[in-house]
Amino acid sequence: MEKSMGTRGQMSEAVSTGIFLTLSGGFQDAYTYYCRGNVFANAQTGNIVLMGSHLAAREWNLAVRYLAPVLAFACGVYMAEHVKRLHRQDRRFHWRQLIVAIEIILLFVVGFLPQDMNMAANIIVSFVCALQVNAFRKIKGSPYATTMCIGNLRSATENLYWYRHTGKKDHRDKCIRYYGVIGIFGQCTYSLSQGAHHMGQLRASAGQLPDHVCERRYRRRAQVEAPL
């Protein structure tokens, strides 16, 4: 996961790595929202707001549904730090490689969980998001987040301002990278939401199919049994 700290820098901070992780982060948030009961995997602020709303309405079951991923996210950050402390000096592999391996295994498991286990799926994905956002914090030496946009948007606009007033190439490059990460994240969520929308249309059409079949059979039977 790491290269020598020469001119090429760390692989974990490479643009290609950032693009891959941002695609993953965007997919995870869109997946849990559109496919797992409208719960956020990354945007824990949104989960806390929705949890508070349901608590105020005394909807305890719904409140727990939004509390669970928040707690899972906190556990994920704790686990990432634990893995980092235990394997930071390990020469066999880099600790970030272990984090990525854990992510792959857990997300693979989530793919096989049925819809009646949405809470478990959301807990696992939120845990994975926390592992990722805690382990991968920089792109080309600049702090960024692979699973959320608010910090990236702030940094992008800040660098845009300073580029306009100083003309420094460094500010321009950072601005482009940050806005690029936001664009990739948005494109990933857009693609998944489109897929979820089309899947919903297919399911609706499939749900209407038996009615059409029954109606057609009834008409045929009526024609056969009708007196001449």
Secondary structure as the mmCIF struct_conf table of DSSP 4:
data_model
#
loop_
_struct_conf.conf_type_id
_struct_conf.id
_struct_conf.beg_label_comp_id
_struct_conf.beg_label_asym_id
_struct_conf.beg_label_seq_id
_struct_conf.end_label_comp_id
_struct_conf.end_label_asym_id
_struct_conf.end_label_seq_id
BEND BEND1 MET A 5 GLY A 6
TURN_TY1_P TURN_TY1_P1 THR A 7 ARG A 8
HELX_RH_3T_P HELX_RH_3T_P1 MET A 11 GLU A 13
BEND BEND2 ALA A 14 ALA A 14
HELX_RH_AL_P HELX_RH_AL_P1 VAL A 15 CYS A 35
TURN_TY1_P TURN_TY1_P2 ARG A 36 GLY A 37
BEND BEND3 ASN A 38 ASN A 38
BEND BEND4 ALA A 41 ASN A 42
HELX_RH_AL_P HELX_RH_AL_P2 GLN A 44 ALA A 56
TURN_TY1_P TURN_TY1_P3 ALA A 57 ARG A 58
HELX_RH_AL_P HELX_RH_AL_P3 TRP A 60 HIS A 87
TURN_TY1_P TURN_TY1_P4 ARG A 88 GLN A 89
BEND BEND5 ARG A 91 PHE A 93
HELX_RH_AL_P HELX_RH_AL_P4 TRP A 95 VAL A 110
TURN_TY1_P TURN_TY1_P5 GLY A 111 PHE A 112
HELX_RH_3T_P HELX_RH_3T_P2 GLN A 115 MET A 117
HELX_RH_AL_P HELX_RH_AL_P5 ASN A 118 ALA A 135
STRN STRN1 LYS A 138 ILE A 139
TURN_TY1_P TURN_TY1_P6 LYS A 140 GLY A 141
STRN STRN2 SER A 142 PRO A 143
BEND BEND6 THR A 146 THR A 147
BEND BEND7 CYS A 149 CYS A 149
HELX_RH_AL_P HELX_RH_AL_P6 ILE A 150 THR A 166
HELX_RH_AL_P HELX_RH_AL_P7 LYS A 169 GLU A 225
BEND BEND8 ALA A 226 ALA A 226
#
